[in-house]
Amino acid sequence: MINNLTPYDDRRCPIYNNIIDGELCYETAMCMQGFFKISSVPESSEIVLDMKKAKEICNECPYANME
């Protein structure tokens, strides 16, 4: 359940279509929001969607919006 999720827990990411750890989720979310360069996250080459669609999905994802 998302309510019990910590930033360190693994989660299923729809833009990678795989289980990722909290650190990669955070880094990817920062890329999708324009705070980091996408090229700064090597795993971003594994994103299975086009970047526009990936940004939309990531910005709506409750995991990426954890405070």
Secondary structure in CASP SS format (residue, H / E / C, confidence):
PFRMAT SS
TARGET T0000
AUTHOR 0000-0000-0000
METHOD secondary structure of the structure
MODEL  1
M C 1.00
I H 1.00
N H 1.00
N H 1.00
L C 1.00
T C 1.00
P C 1.00
Y C 1.00
D C 1.00
D C 1.00
R E 1.00
R E 1.00
C E 1.00
P C 1.00
I C 1.00
Y C 1.00
N C 1.00
N E 1.00
I E 1.00
I E 1.00
D C 1.00
G H 1.00
E H 1.00
L H 1.00
C H 1.00
Y H 1.00
E H 1.00
T H 1.00
A H 1.00
M H 1.00
C H 1.00
M H 1.00
Q C 1.00
G C 1.00
F C 1.00
F C 1.00
K C 1.00
I H 1.00
S H 1.00
S H 1.00
V C 1.00
P H 1.00
E H 1.00
S H 1.00
S H 1.00
E H 1.00
I C 1.00
V C 1.00
L C 1.00
D C 1.00
M H 1.00
K H 1.00
K H 1.00
A H 1.00
K H 1.00
E H 1.00
I H 1.00
C H 1.00
N H 1.00
E H 1.00
C C 1.00
P C 1.00
Y C 1.00
A C 1.00
N C 1.00
M C 1.00
E C 1.00
END
